[in-house]
Amino acid sequence: MIDRQPSLLVLAVCVAGLVFAGCAGHSDKTLAARSALDVGSPREALRLYNKRLGVDSEKQAPAKVAGDNVLFVLDRSTILQALGEYELSSRDLELADKQVELLDFSHTSLDDIGKYMFSDDSGPYPAPAHEKLMVNTLNMMNYLARGDLSGARVEARRLATLQKFVSEAEGKSKALCGPGDYLAGFVFEKSHEPGEALRYYDEALQFGDYVSLADPVKRLAPLDPYRTPRLTHALETAGSAPDDDLADVLIIVNYGRVPAKIANRVPIGLALTMASGYISPYDQGRANRLALQGLVTWVNYPSLGKARGEWDVPQGFADGRPFGFEGMLALDVEAERAWKEHEGKIIASAITRMLTRVVAGEVAKRASGGGILGLLLGLGTQATLSATDTPDTRSWSTLPARIAFARLRMPAGRHAFQLSARGTTKRQTVDLEKGGWAVLNLTVLR
């Protein structure tokens, strides 16, 4: 007689291994780099991302920009911006931009959301609208910091095309991008296209009441007849006639980081409550029955962690004199708002996929005739499906939490600037020409 106990023991150990192993999610792969940013070590974070991308240096692009690499390239782009490597940052943003899809929850079924949010982190990255809009916005900053109006105009037009698409797909409120429209207005103002500049500034004023736009609008108004109530109000609040001999200095400070996605788990009862309105009565009944049998206890789904730096206030000095900033965008708030809006739908998708796993396990158990072997086969089926059903925690985790602008009119000559945020200080000397312009940037991702 053959003793089957060792074989069953081995099978049990294998099943346990599947249950507890699974695959490391994206957030686990970026944890070390994000921890380096937390302590103010962007070069160490850059080294870790280069290693993930399989390159020796940030000067190299990865052989393949797909799957996780899309996010690694996006994350690296903002680190390169923080290090003042604006040209390399532009290259990475443009590489990633071609591979990032826009995720439209409003016209997406639970099955399709499941494909996006679970077990599909090798496919194209589906980005929420605010992330997709920030690709072109941050790249405009890169080009402007290098004094390249031609490249900045390309990004401004790409942003306008994307905004139109988002507006049609998700509504105009989702397509508003204060910093992007403000920057595009600046780009076309300095490109001597006053009509385009006024239209973009008008879009920016729909997002926020930016006091610093009053004087630019007043300078542009005599050059183009385009008017709206917002532009008229800006004209009324502008100061005395602007001095065209003064140079225009735009200062941009990006700081903190948006919340990264993490794998989360909640009890099935809470999950059903959070997903009510999105899950069918049939699936809700199935989940309740399986919960009563003890076959379903927890639901895994992707969620958001905590933002960094949201309460910080940047500081600036020009030739030793302090100046203030306007808060342009709270990206961490946008990220949390967008996620909360769709969280119920995402949890509903997680529940339906969990039910599929449990049913598959029960079918395997019955097909084997029951007993200890059937139990192990059922557990093995569920464990295998669970191990390959890891929540997709991909996100652009080095995206700044906050963006602040300042705008100064200064005489021609050499000027010293000091910018500070999140414990990091940048000093820069700029030579300004009569009637010229400059854009300064500080990005701190801690």
URDANOR-V327565 format. One line per field, one symbol per residue. burial: # if it has 9 or more other ideal C-beta (glycine too) atoms within 8 Angstrom, else .. A space follows every 10 residues. Layout:
BEGIN
burial = ???
END
This chain:
BEGIN
burial = .......#.. ##.##..##. ....###.## ..##.##... .#.###.### .##.#..#.. .#..#..### ########## ###.##.### #######.## .##.#..#.# ..######.# #...#.#### ########## ######..#. ###.##.### .######.## ...####### ########## #..#.##### #####.#..# .######### #....#...# ##.##..#.. .#...##### ########## ####.#.#.. ##.###.##. ..##.###.# #....#..## ####..#### .#.#.###.. ..#.##.### ##.###.##. .######### ########.# ######.#.. ..######## #######.## ########## ########## ....###### ##.#.....# .#...#.### ######
END
